[in-house]
Amino acid sequence: MRVAVIEGDGIGPEVTRAALEVLKAAATKFGLNIEFEYVEAGMMH
């Protein structure tokens, strides 16, 4: 499974990092194969 990761601006990067930790933990627990693809978006990019 591929998941696009879009951090965005402002609080986005902090929230995204926390969400990724949860997704990675769930992937480990349930044996999921998740591939993260980082995509740039927002005014700062």
mmCIF entry with sequence, helices, sheets and N, C-alpha, C, O atoms, coordinates in Angstrom:
data_MODEL
# 
_entry.id   MODEL 
# 
_entity.id                         1 
_entity.type                       polymer 
_entity.pdbx_number_of_molecules   1 
# 
_entity_poly.entity_id                      1 
_entity_poly.type                           'polypeptide(L)' 
_entity_poly.nstd_linkage                   no 
_entity_poly.nstd_monomer                   no 
_entity_poly.pdbx_seq_one_letter_code       MRVAVIEGDGIGPEVTRAALEVLKAAATKFGLNIEFEYVEAGMMH 
_entity_poly.pdbx_seq_one_letter_code_can   MRVAVIEGDGIGPEVTRAALEVLKAAATKFGLNIEFEYVEAGMMH 
_entity_poly.pdbx_strand_id                 A 
# 
loop_
_entity_poly_seq.entity_id 
_entity_poly_seq.num 
_entity_poly_seq.mon_id 
_entity_poly_seq.hetero 
1 1  MET n 
1 2  ARG n 
1 3  VAL n 
1 4  ALA n 
1 5  VAL n 
1 6  ILE n 
1 7  GLU n 
1 8  GLY n 
1 9  ASP n 
1 10 GLY n 
1 11 ILE n 
1 12 GLY n 
1 13 PRO n 
1 14 GLU n 
1 15 VAL n 
1 16 THR n 
1 17 ARG n 
1 18 ALA n 
1 19 ALA n 
1 20 LEU n 
1 21 GLU n 
1 22 VAL n 
1 23 LEU n 
1 24 LYS n 
1 25 ALA n 
1 26 ALA n 
1 27 ALA n 
1 28 THR n 
1 29 LYS n 
1 30 PHE n 
1 31 GLY n 
1 32 LEU n 
1 33 ASN n 
1 34 ILE n 
1 35 GLU n 
1 36 PHE n 
1 37 GLU n 
1 38 TYR n 
1 39 VAL n 
1 40 GLU n 
1 41 ALA n 
1 42 GLY n 
1 43 MET n 
1 44 MET n 
1 45 HIS n 
# 
_struct_asym.id          A 
_struct_asym.entity_id   1 
# 
_struct_conf.conf_type_id            HELX_P 
_struct_conf.id                      HELX_P1 
_struct_conf.pdbx_PDB_helix_id       AA1 
_struct_conf.beg_label_comp_id       GLY 
_struct_conf.beg_label_asym_id       A 
_struct_conf.beg_label_seq_id        12 
_struct_conf.pdbx_beg_PDB_ins_code   ? 
_struct_conf.end_label_comp_id       PHE 
_struct_conf.end_label_asym_id       A 
_struct_conf.end_label_seq_id        30 
_struct_conf.pdbx_end_PDB_ins_code   ? 
_struct_conf.beg_auth_comp_id        GLY 
_struct_conf.beg_auth_asym_id        A 
_struct_conf.beg_auth_seq_id         12 
_struct_conf.end_auth_comp_id        PHE 
_struct_conf.end_auth_asym_id        A 
_struct_conf.end_auth_seq_id         30 
_struct_conf.pdbx_PDB_helix_class    1 
_struct_conf.details                 ? 
_struct_conf.pdbx_PDB_helix_length   19 
# 
_struct_conf_type.id          HELX_P 
_struct_conf_type.criteria    ? 
_struct_conf_type.reference   ? 
# 
_struct_sheet.id               AA1 
_struct_sheet.type             ? 
_struct_sheet.number_strands   2 
_struct_sheet.details          ? 
# 
_struct_sheet_order.sheet_id     AA1 
_struct_sheet_order.range_id_1   1 
_struct_sheet_order.range_id_2   2 
_struct_sheet_order.offset       ? 
_struct_sheet_order.sense        parallel 
# 
loop_
_struct_sheet_range.sheet_id 
_struct_sheet_range.id 
_struct_sheet_range.beg_label_comp_id 
_struct_sheet_range.beg_label_asym_id 
_struct_sheet_range.beg_label_seq_id 
_struct_sheet_range.pdbx_beg_PDB_ins_code 
_struct_sheet_range.end_label_comp_id 
_struct_sheet_range.end_label_asym_id 
_struct_sheet_range.end_label_seq_id 
_struct_sheet_range.pdbx_end_PDB_ins_code 
_struct_sheet_range.beg_auth_comp_id 
_struct_sheet_range.beg_auth_asym_id 
_struct_sheet_range.beg_auth_seq_id 
_struct_sheet_range.end_auth_comp_id 
_struct_sheet_range.end_auth_asym_id 
_struct_sheet_range.end_auth_seq_id 
AA1 1 ARG A 2  ? ILE A 6  ? ARG A 2  ILE A 6  
AA1 2 GLU A 35 ? VAL A 39 ? GLU A 35 VAL A 39 
# 
loop_
_atom_site.group_PDB 
_atom_site.id 
_atom_site.type_symbol 
_atom_site.label_atom_id 
_atom_site.label_alt_id 
_atom_site.label_comp_id 
_atom_site.label_asym_id 
_atom_site.label_entity_id 
_atom_site.label_seq_id 
_atom_site.pdbx_PDB_ins_code 
_atom_site.Cartn_x 
_atom_site.Cartn_y 
_atom_site.Cartn_z 
_atom_site.occupancy 
_atom_site.B_iso_or_equiv 
_atom_site.pdbx_formal_charge 
_atom_site.auth_seq_id 
_atom_site.auth_comp_id 
_atom_site.auth_asym_id 
_atom_site.auth_atom_id 
_atom_site.pdbx_PDB_model_num 
ATOM 1   N N  . MET A 1 1  ? 0.839  -1.159 0.000  1.00 0.00 ? 1  MET A N  1 
ATOM 2   C CA . MET A 1 1  ? 0.000  0.000  0.000  1.00 0.00 ? 1  MET A CA 1 
ATOM 3   C C  . MET A 1 1  ? 0.894  1.235  0.000  1.00 0.00 ? 1  MET A C  1 
ATOM 4   O O  . MET A 1 1  ? 1.856  1.311  0.764  1.00 0.00 ? 1  MET A O  1 
ATOM 5   N N  . ARG A 1 2  ? 0.574  2.197  -0.856 1.00 0.00 ? 2  ARG A N  1 
ATOM 6   C CA . ARG A 1 2  ? 1.337  3.444  -0.893 1.00 0.00 ? 2  ARG A CA 1 
ATOM 7   C C  . ARG A 1 2  ? 0.481  4.564  -0.317 1.00 0.00 ? 2  ARG A C  1 
ATOM 8   O O  . ARG A 1 2  ? -0.712 4.661  -0.603 1.00 0.00 ? 2  ARG A O  1 
ATOM 9   N N  . VAL A 1 3  ? 1.110  5.408  0.500  1.00 0.00 ? 3  VAL A N  1 
ATOM 10  C CA . VAL A 1 3  ? 0.435  6.533  1.128  1.00 0.00 ? 3  VAL A CA 1 
ATOM 11  C C  . VAL A 1 3  ? 1.219  7.795  0.811  1.00 0.00 ? 3  VAL A C  1 
ATOM 12  O O  . VAL A 1 3  ? 2.427  7.854  1.037  1.00 0.00 ? 3  VAL A O  1 
ATOM 13  N N  . ALA A 1 4  ? 0.531  8.807  0.287  1.00 0.00 ? 4  ALA A N  1 
ATOM 14  C CA . ALA A 1 4  ? 1.171  10.093 0.031  1.00 0.00 ? 4  ALA A CA 1 
ATOM 15  C C  . ALA A 1 4  ? 1.241  10.870 1.339  1.00 0.00 ? 4  ALA A C  1 
ATOM 16  O O  . ALA A 1 4  ? 0.255  10.955 2.071  1.00 0.00 ? 4  ALA A O  1 
ATOM 17  N N  . VAL A 1 5  ? 2.397  11.432 1.628  1.00 0.00 ? 5  VAL A N  1 
ATOM 18  C CA . VAL A 1 5  ? 2.599  12.223 2.838  1.00 0.00 ? 5  VAL A CA 1 
ATOM 19  C C  . VAL A 1 5  ? 2.809  13.670 2.402  1.00 0.00 ? 5  VAL A C  1 
ATOM 20  O O  . VAL A 1 5  ? 3.775  13.989 1.708  1.00 0.00 ? 5  VAL A O  1 
ATOM 21  N N  . ILE A 1 6  ? 1.880  14.548 2.825  1.00 0.00 ? 6  ILE A N  1 
ATOM 22  C CA . ILE A 1 6  ? 1.945  15.963 2.474  1.00 0.00 ? 6  ILE A CA 1 
ATOM 23  C C  . ILE A 1 6  ? 1.998  16.754 3.770  1.00 0.00 ? 6  ILE A C  1 
ATOM 24  O O  . ILE A 1 6  ? 0.981  16.915 4.445  1.00 0.00 ? 6  ILE A O  1 
ATOM 25  N N  . GLU A 1 7  ? 3.184  17.249 4.121  1.00 0.00 ? 7  GLU A N  1 
ATOM 26  C CA . GLU A 1 7  ? 3.343  17.937 5.400  1.00 0.00 ? 7  GLU A CA 1 
ATOM 27  C C  . GLU A 1 7  ? 2.690  19.309 5.416  1.00 0.00 ? 7  GLU A C  1 
ATOM 28  O O  . GLU A 1 7  ? 2.107  19.689 6.431  1.00 0.00 ? 7  GLU A O  1 
ATOM 29  N N  . GLY A 1 8  ? 2.768  20.056 4.340  1.00 0.00 ? 8  GLY A N  1 
ATOM 30  C CA . GLY A 1 8  ? 2.172  21.384 4.305  1.00 0.00 ? 8  GLY A CA 1 
ATOM 31  C C  . GLY A 1 8  ? 2.943  22.386 5.143  1.00 0.00 ? 8  GLY A C  1 
ATOM 32  O O  . GLY A 1 8  ? 4.119  22.190 5.447  1.00 0.00 ? 8  GLY A O  1 
ATOM 33  N N  . ASP A 1 9  ? 2.261  23.466 5.513  1.00 0.00 ? 9  ASP A N  1 
ATOM 34  C CA . ASP A 1 9  ? 2.880  24.574 6.228  1.00 0.00 ? 9  ASP A CA 1 
ATOM 35  C C  . ASP A 1 9  ? 2.349  24.654 7.662  1.00 0.00 ? 9  ASP A C  1 
ATOM 36  O O  . ASP A 1 9  ? 1.440  23.919 8.047  1.00 0.00 ? 9  ASP A O  1 
ATOM 37  N N  . GLY A 1 10 ? 2.930  25.551 8.428  1.00 0.00 ? 10 GLY A N  1 
ATOM 38  C CA . GLY A 1 10 ? 2.435  25.800 9.787  1.00 0.00 ? 10 GLY A CA 1 
ATOM 39  C C  . GLY A 1 10 ? 2.565  24.584 10.680 1.00 0.00 ? 10 GLY A C  1 
ATOM 40  O O  . GLY A 1 10 ? 3.653  24.025 10.825 1.00 0.00 ? 10 GLY A O  1 
ATOM 41  N N  . ILE A 1 11 ? 1.463  24.175 11.279 1.00 0.00 ? 11 ILE A N  1 
ATOM 42  C CA . ILE A 1 11 ? 1.472  23.037 12.201 1.00 0.00 ? 11 ILE A CA 1 
ATOM 43  C C  . ILE A 1 11 ? 1.560  21.698 11.465 1.00 0.00 ? 11 ILE A C  1 
ATOM 44  O O  . ILE A 1 11 ? 1.801  20.663 12.085 1.00 0.00 ? 11 ILE A O  1 
ATOM 45  N N  . GLY A 1 12 ? 1.366  21.720 10.155 1.00 0.00 ? 12 GLY A N  1 
ATOM 46  C CA . GLY A 1 12 ? 1.339  20.496 9.357  1.00 0.00 ? 12 GLY A CA 1 
ATOM 47  C C  . GLY A 1 12 ? 2.457  19.509 9.622  1.00 0.00 ? 12 GLY A C  1 
ATOM 48  O O  . GLY A 1 12 ? 2.175  18.333 9.851  1.00 0.00 ? 12 GLY A O  1 
ATOM 49  N N  . PRO A 1 13 ? 3.734  19.937 9.601  1.00 0.00 ? 13 PRO A N  1 
ATOM 50  C CA . PRO A 1 13 ? 4.817  18.971 9.791  1.00 0.00 ? 13 PRO A CA 1 
ATOM 51  C C  . PRO A 1 13 ? 4.764  18.236 11.132 1.00 0.00 ? 13 PRO A C  1 
ATOM 52  O O  . PRO A 1 13 ? 5.052  17.040 11.194 1.00 0.00 ? 13 PRO A O  1 
ATOM 53  N N  . GLU A 1 14 ? 4.400  18.937 12.197 1.00 0.00 ? 14 GLU A N  1 
ATOM 54  C CA . GLU A 1 14 ? 4.340  18.294 13.519 1.00 0.00 ? 14 GLU A CA 1 
ATOM 55  C C  . GLU A 1 14 ? 3.208  17.267 13.576 1.00 0.00 ? 14 GLU A C  1 
ATOM 56  O O  . GLU A 1 14 ? 3.383  16.169 14.104 1.00 0.00 ? 14 GLU A O  1 
ATOM 57  N N  . VAL A 1 15 ? 2.064  17.629 13.035 1.00 0.00 ? 15 VAL A N  1 
ATOM 58  C CA . VAL A 1 15 ? 0.913  16.721 13.029 1.00 0.00 ? 15 VAL A CA 1 
ATOM 59  C C  . VAL A 1 15 ? 1.200  15.523 12.133 1.00 0.00 ? 15 VAL A C  1 
ATOM 60  O O  . VAL A 1 15 ? 0.855  14.390 12.469 1.00 0.00 ? 15 VAL A O  1 
ATOM 61  N N  . THR A 1 16 ? 1.832  15.780 10.993 1.00 0.00 ? 16 THR A N  1 
ATOM 62  C CA . THR A 1 16 ? 2.154  14.700 10.059 1.00 0.00 ? 16 THR A CA 1 
ATOM 63  C C  . THR A 1 16 ? 3.114  13.701 10.697 1.00 0.00 ? 16 THR A C  1 
ATOM 64  O O  . THR A 1 16 ? 2.922  12.493 10.561 1.00 0.00 ? 16 THR A O  1 
ATOM 65  N N  . ARG A 1 17 ? 4.133  14.180 11.384 1.00 0.00 ? 17 ARG A N  1 
ATOM 66  C CA . ARG A 1 17 ? 5.091  13.267 12.041 1.00 0.00 ? 17 ARG A CA 1 
ATOM 67  C C  . ARG A 1 17 ? 4.388  12.375 13.063 1.00 0.00 ? 17 ARG A C  1 
ATOM 68  O O  . ARG A 1 17 ? 4.664  11.178 13.138 1.00 0.00 ? 17 ARG A O  1 
ATOM 69  N N  . ALA A 1 18 ? 3.488  12.951 13.841 1.00 0.00 ? 18 ALA A N  1 
ATOM 70  C CA . ALA A 1 18 ? 2.751  12.157 14.835 1.00 0.00 ? 18 ALA A CA 1 
ATOM 71  C C  . ALA A 1 18 ? 1.863  11.121 14.149 1.00 0.00 ? 18 ALA A C  1 
ATOM 72  O O  . ALA A 1 18 ? 1.792  9.974  14.590 1.00 0.00 ? 18 ALA A O  1 
ATOM 73  N N  . ALA A 1 19 ? 1.188  11.519 13.076 1.00 0.00 ? 19 ALA A N  1 
ATOM 74  C CA . ALA A 1 19 ? 0.329  10.587 12.343 1.00 0.00 ? 19 ALA A CA 1 
ATOM 75  C C  . ALA A 1 19 ? 1.147  9.440  11.742 1.00 0.00 ? 19 ALA A C  1 
ATOM 76  O O  . ALA A 1 19 ? 0.702  8.292  11.739 1.00 0.00 ? 19 ALA A O  1 
ATOM 77  N N  . LEU A 1 20 ? 2.342  9.755  11.235 1.00 0.00 ? 20 LEU A N  1 
ATOM 78  C CA . LEU A 1 20 ? 3.198  8.713  10.665 1.00 0.00 ? 20 LEU A CA 1 
ATOM 79  C C  . LEU A 1 20 ? 3.638  7.706  11.725 1.00 0.00 ? 20 LEU A C  1 
ATOM 80  O O  . LEU A 1 20 ? 3.724  6.510  11.448 1.00 0.00 ? 20 LEU A O  1 
ATOM 81  N N  . GLU A 1 21 ? 3.915  8.183  12.929 1.00 0.00 ? 21 GLU A N  1 
ATOM 82  C CA . GLU A 1 21 ? 4.273  7.259  14.015 1.00 0.00 ? 21 GLU A CA 1 
ATOM 83  C C  . GLU A 1 21 ? 3.145  6.273  14.276 1.00 0.00 ? 21 GLU A C  1 
ATOM 84  O O  . GLU A 1 21 ? 3.383  5.080  14.468 1.00 0.00 ? 21 GLU A O  1 
ATOM 85  N N  . VAL A 1 22 ? 1.910  6.779  14.283 1.00 0.00 ? 22 VAL A N  1 
ATOM 86  C CA . VAL A 1 22 ? 0.744  5.915  14.512 1.00 0.00 ? 22 VAL A CA 1 
ATOM 87  C C  . VAL A 1 22 ? 0.592  4.914  13.368 1.00 0.00 ? 22 VAL A C  1 
ATOM 88  O O  . VAL A 1 22 ? 0.376  3.727  13.611 1.00 0.00 ? 22 VAL A O  1 
ATOM 89  N N  . LEU A 1 23 ? 0.704  5.382  12.127 1.00 0.00 ? 23 LEU A N  1 
ATOM 90  C CA . LEU A 1 23 ? 0.577  4.484  10.979 1.00 0.00 ? 23 LEU A CA 1 
ATOM 91  C C  . LEU A 1 23 ? 1.658  3.414  10.963 1.00 0.00 ? 23 LEU A C  1 
ATOM 92  O O  . LEU A 1 23 ? 1.381  2.256  10.652 1.00 0.00 ? 23 LEU A O  1 
ATOM 93  N N  . LYS A 1 24 ? 2.890  3.794  11.295 1.00 0.00 ? 24 LYS A N  1 
ATOM 94  C CA . LYS A 1 24 ? 3.988  2.825  11.319 1.00 0.00 ? 24 LYS A CA 1 
ATOM 95  C C  . LYS A 1 24 ? 3.773  1.781  12.415 1.00 0.00 ? 24 LYS A C  1 
ATOM 96  O O  . LYS A 1 24 ? 4.047  0.598  12.210 1.00 0.00 ? 24 LYS A O  1 
ATOM 97  N N  . ALA A 1 25 ? 3.284  2.215  13.572 1.00 0.00 ? 25 ALA A N  1 
ATOM 98  C CA . ALA A 1 25 ? 3.003  1.274  14.664 1.00 0.00 ? 25 ALA A CA 1 
ATOM 99  C C  . ALA A 1 25 ? 1.888  0.307  14.269 1.00 0.00 ? 25 ALA A C  1 
ATOM 100 O O  . ALA A 1 25 ? 1.969  -0.889 14.547 1.00 0.00 ? 25 ALA A O  1 
ATOM 101 N N  . ALA A 1 26 ? 0.845  0.832  13.617 1.00 0.00 ? 26 ALA A N  1 
ATOM 102 C CA . ALA A 1 26 ? -0.259 -0.027 13.165 1.00 0.00 ? 26 ALA A CA 1 
ATOM 103 C C  . ALA A 1 26 ? 0.227  -1.007 12.108 1.00 0.00 ? 26 ALA A C  1 
ATOM 104 O O  . ALA A 1 26 ? -0.176 -2.171 12.108 1.00 0.00 ? 26 ALA A O  1 
ATOM 105 N N  . ALA A 1 27 ? 1.091  -0.545 11.206 1.00 0.00 ? 27 ALA A N  1 
ATOM 106 C CA . ALA A 1 27 ? 1.628  -1.418 10.170 1.00 0.00 ? 27 ALA A CA 1 
ATOM 107 C C  . ALA A 1 27 ? 2.416  -2.567 10.778 1.00 0.00 ? 27 ALA A C  1 
ATOM 108 O O  . ALA A 1 27 ? 2.302  -3.712 10.341 1.00 0.00 ? 27 ALA A O  1 
ATOM 109 N N  . THR A 1 28 ? 3.217  -2.253 11.789 1.00 0.00 ? 28 THR A N  1 
ATOM 110 C CA . THR A 1 28 ? 3.999  -3.283 12.467 1.00 0.00 ? 28 THR A CA 1 
ATOM 111 C C  . THR A 1 28 ? 3.090  -4.270 13.188 1.00 0.00 ? 28 THR A C  1 
ATOM 112 O O  . THR A 1 28 ? 3.267  -5.483 13.078 1.00 0.00 ? 28 THR A O  1 
ATOM 113 N N  . LYS A 1 29 ? 2.127  -3.747 13.918 1.00 0.00 ? 29 LYS A N  1 
ATOM 114 C CA . LYS A 1 29 ? 1.227  -4.609 14.707 1.00 0.00 ? 29 LYS A CA 1 
ATOM 115 C C  . LYS A 1 29 ? 0.395  -5.541 13.831 1.00 0.00 ? 29 LYS A C  1 
ATOM 116 O O  . LYS A 1 29 ? 0.193  -6.706 14.173 1.00 0.00 ? 29 LYS A O  1 
ATOM 117 N N  . PHE A 1 30 ? -0.088 -5.026 12.699 1.00 0.00 ? 30 PHE A N  1 
ATOM 118 C CA . PHE A 1 30 ? -1.005 -5.799 11.869 1.00 0.00 ? 30 PHE A CA 1 
ATOM 119 C C  . PHE A 1 30 ? -0.348 -6.384 10.621 1.00 0.00 ? 30 PHE A C  1 
ATOM 120 O O  . PHE A 1 30 ? -1.028 -6.945 9.762  1.00 0.00 ? 30 PHE A O  1 
ATOM 121 N N  . GLY A 1 31 ? 0.975  -6.252 10.524 1.00 0.00 ? 31 GLY A N  1 
ATOM 122 C CA . GLY A 1 31 ? 1.694  -6.846 9.405  1.00 0.00 ? 31 GLY A CA 1 
ATOM 123 C C  . GLY A 1 31 ? 1.388  -6.202 8.062  1.00 0.00 ? 31 GLY A C  1 
ATOM 124 O O  . GLY A 1 31 ? 1.360  -6.880 7.035  1.00 0.00 ? 31 GLY A O  1 
ATOM 125 N N  . LEU A 1 32 ? 1.158  -4.893 8.068  1.00 0.00 ? 32 LEU A N  1 
ATOM 126 C CA . LEU A 1 32 ? 0.852  -4.187 6.828  1.00 0.00 ? 32 LEU A CA 1 
ATOM 127 C C  . LEU A 1 32 ? 2.134  -3.694 6.175  1.00 0.00 ? 32 LEU A C  1 
ATOM 128 O O  . LEU A 1 32 ? 3.099  -3.341 6.853  1.00 0.00 ? 32 LEU A O  1 
ATOM 129 N N  . ASN A 1 33 ? 2.126  -3.676 4.867  1.00 0.00 ? 33 ASN A N  1 
ATOM 130 C CA . ASN A 1 33 ? 3.270  -3.151 4.121  1.00 0.00 ? 33 ASN A CA 1 
ATOM 131 C C  . ASN A 1 33 ? 2.864  -1.775 3.590  1.00 0.00 ? 33 ASN A C  1 
ATOM 132 O O  . ASN A 1 33 ? 2.178  -1.678 2.573  1.00 0.00 ? 33 ASN A O  1 
ATOM 133 N N  . ILE A 1 34 ? 3.286  -0.716 4.278  1.00 0.00 ? 34 ILE A N  1 
ATOM 134 C CA . ILE A 1 34 ? 2.949  0.639  3.874  1.00 0.00 ? 34 ILE A CA 1 
ATOM 135 C C  . ILE A 1 34 ? 4.213  1.338  3.384  1.00 0.00 ? 34 ILE A C  1 
ATOM 136 O O  . ILE A 1 34 ? 5.235  1.375  4.069  1.00 0.00 ? 34 ILE A O  1 
ATOM 137 N N  . GLU A 1 35 ? 4.110  1.885  2.188  1.00 0.00 ? 35 GLU A N  1 
ATOM 138 C CA . GLU A 1 35 ? 5.207  2.633  1.584  1.00 0.00 ? 35 GLU A CA 1 
ATOM 139 C C  . GLU A 1 35 ? 4.795  4.105  1.577  1.00 0.00 ? 35 GLU A C  1 
ATOM 140 O O  . GLU A 1 35 ? 3.741  4.450  1.044  1.00 0.00 ? 35 GLU A O  1 
ATOM 141 N N  . PHE A 1 36 ? 5.616  4.967  2.161  1.00 0.00 ? 36 PHE A N  1 
ATOM 142 C CA . PHE A 1 36 ? 5.301  6.385  2.252  1.00 0.00 ? 36 PHE A CA 1 
ATOM 143 C C  . PHE A 1 36 ? 5.997  7.148  1.136  1.00 0.00 ? 36 PHE A C  1 
ATOM 144 O O  . PHE A 1 36 ? 7.202  7.006  0.929  1.00 0.00 ? 36 PHE A O  1 
ATOM 145 N N  . GLU A 1 37 ? 5.227  7.959  0.419  1.00 0.00 ? 37 GLU A N  1 
ATOM 146 C CA . GLU A 1 37 ? 5.773  8.799  -0.640 1.00 0.00 ? 37 GLU A CA 1 
ATOM 147 C C  . GLU A 1 37 ? 5.573  10.256 -0.229 1.00 0.00 ? 37 GLU A C  1 
ATOM 148 O O  . GLU A 1 37 ? 4.443  10.724 -0.095 1.00 0.00 ? 37 GLU A O  1 
ATOM 149 N N  . TYR A 1 38 ? 6.664  10.953 -0.033 1.00 0.00 ? 38 TYR A N  1 
ATOM 150 C CA . TYR A 1 38 ? 6.614  12.344 0.423  1.00 0.00 ? 38 TYR A CA 1 
ATOM 151 C C  . TYR A 1 38 ? 6.399  13.280 -0.763 1.00 0.00 ? 38 TYR A C  1 
ATOM 152 O O  . TYR A 1 38 ? 7.115  13.222 -1.763 1.00 0.00 ? 38 TYR A O  1 
ATOM 153 N N  . VAL A 1 39 ? 5.386  14.150 -0.623 1.00 0.00 ? 39 VAL A N  1 
ATOM 154 C CA . VAL A 1 39 ? 5.006  15.077 -1.677 1.00 0.00 ? 39 VAL A CA 1 
ATOM 155 C C  . VAL A 1 39 ? 5.029  16.487 -1.104 1.00 0.00 ? 39 VAL A C  1 
ATOM 156 O O  . VAL A 1 39 ? 4.539  16.714 0.002  1.00 0.00 ? 39 VAL A O  1 
ATOM 157 N N  . GLU A 1 40 ? 5.596  17.436 -1.848 1.00 0.00 ? 40 GLU A N  1 
ATOM 158 C CA . GLU A 1 40 ? 5.640  18.814 -1.377 1.00 0.00 ? 40 GLU A CA 1 
ATOM 159 C C  . GLU A 1 40 ? 4.359  19.548 -1.764 1.00 0.00 ? 40 GLU A C  1 
ATOM 160 O O  . GLU A 1 40 ? 3.820  19.359 -2.855 1.00 0.00 ? 40 GLU A O  1 
ATOM 161 N N  . ALA A 1 41 ? 3.885  20.394 -0.842 1.00 0.00 ? 41 ALA A N  1 
ATOM 162 C CA . ALA A 1 41 ? 2.699  21.209 -1.091 1.00 0.00 ? 41 ALA A CA 1 
ATOM 163 C C  . ALA A 1 41 ? 2.714  22.391 -0.146 1.00 0.00 ? 41 ALA A C  1 
ATOM 164 O O  . ALA A 1 41 ? 3.413  22.365 0.867  1.00 0.00 ? 41 ALA A O  1 
ATOM 165 N N  . GLY A 1 42 ? 1.965  23.413 -0.457 1.00 0.00 ? 42 GLY A N  1 
ATOM 166 C CA . GLY A 1 42 ? 1.849  24.567 0.419  1.00 0.00 ? 42 GLY A CA 1 
ATOM 167 C C  . GLY A 1 42 ? 2.644  25.756 -0.079 1.00 0.00 ? 42 GLY A C  1 
ATOM 168 O O  . GLY A 1 42 ? 3.354  25.676 -1.082 1.00 0.00 ? 42 GLY A O  1 
ATOM 169 N N  . MET A 1 43 ? 2.513  26.846 0.629  1.00 0.00 ? 43 MET A N  1 
ATOM 170 C CA . MET A 1 43 ? 3.151  28.104 0.226  1.00 0.00 ? 43 MET A CA 1 
ATOM 171 C C  . MET A 1 43 ? 4.668  28.101 0.445  1.00 0.00 ? 43 MET A C  1 
ATOM 172 O O  . MET A 1 43 ? 5.381  28.835 -0.239 1.00 0.00 ? 43 MET A O  1 
ATOM 173 N N  . MET A 1 44 ? 5.172  27.296 1.377  1.00 0.00 ? 44 MET A N  1 
ATOM 174 C CA . MET A 1 44 ? 6.592  27.304 1.708  1.00 0.00 ? 44 MET A CA 1 
ATOM 175 C C  . MET A 1 44 ? 7.430  26.480 0.729  1.00 0.00 ? 44 MET A C  1 
ATOM 176 O O  . MET A 1 44 ? 8.658  26.550 0.788  1.00 0.00 ? 44 MET A O  1 
ATOM 177 N N  . HIS A 1 45 ? 6.824  25.712 -0.159 1.00 0.00 ? 45 HIS A N  1 
ATOM 178 C CA . HIS A 1 45 ? 7.563  24.832 -1.064 1.00 0.00 ? 45 HIS A CA 1 
ATOM 179 C C  . HIS A 1 45 ? 7.648  25.423 -2.421 1.00 0.00 ? 45 HIS A C  1 
ATOM 180 O O  . HIS A 1 45 ? 8.236  24.823 -3.320 1.00 0.00 ? 45 HIS A O  1 
# 
